[in-house]
């Protein structure tokens, strides 16, 4: 994860869960919905790291859901 931000999520809305944290300080880096709705939020720039399989998987998921 390339943390290029100064702001972060403090509290998630009801129905959302944390799916990734920065191992250095516990900052929420990704969250998703616990419901059937497709809601995914990330606090990094996956488009800057397309060589990483995790980011390819994320984009693949979006393509398959459309």
C-alpha positions in Angstrom: 0.0 0.0 0.0 1.3 3.4 -0.9 0.0 5.7 1.8 0.1 9.1 0.1 -2.5 10.8 2.3 -2.7 12.9 5.5 -6.3 12.1 6.3 -7.7 8.8 7.3 -10.9 7.1 8.3 -11.7 7.4 12.0 -15.1 5.9 12.2 -16.8 3.7 9.7 -20.5 3.9 8.9 -22.8 1.1 10.0 -22.5 -1.9 7.7 -18.9 -1.3 6.7 -15.9 -3.2 8.0 -12.1 -2.6 7.8 -10.4 -4.9 5.3 -6.9 -3.4 5.4 -4.8 -1.5 7.9 -1.3 0.0 7.7 0.8 -2.4 9.7 3.0 0.5 11.0 0.3 2.5 12.8 -3.1 0.8 12.3 -4.5 3.4 9.9 -7.5 2.1 8.0 -6.4 1.7 4.4 -9.4 -0.1 3.0 -13.0 -0.9 3.9 -15.9 -2.8 2.4 -19.6 -3.4 2.9 -20.9 -6.3 5.0 -24.1 -6.3 2.9 -24.7 -7.5 -0.6 -24.0 -4.0 -2.0 -20.7 -3.6 -3.7 -19.0 -0.9 -1.6 -15.2 -0.8 -1.5 -13.1 2.1 -0.3 -9.3 2.4 -0.5 -7.0 5.0 0.9 -4.2 4.4 -1.5 -3.6 4.6 -5.2 -3.8 1.1 -6.7 -3.5 2.5 -10.2 0.1 3.5 -9.3 1.0 -0.1 -8.5 -0.6 -2.2 -11.2 2.4 -4.7 -11.0 1.2 -5.9 -7.6 -1.2 -8.9 -7.8 -3.4 -7.4 -5.0 -4.1 -4.3 -7.1 -4.7 -6.4 -10.2 -7.2 -8.5 -8.2 -9.0 -5.3 -7.1 -9.4 -4.0 -10.7 -10.4 -7.4 -11.9 -13.2 -7.5 -9.3 -14.5 -4.1 -10.5 -14.4 -5.3 -14.1 -16.3 -8.5 -13.3 -19.0 -6.6 -11.3 -19.9 -4.2 -14.1 
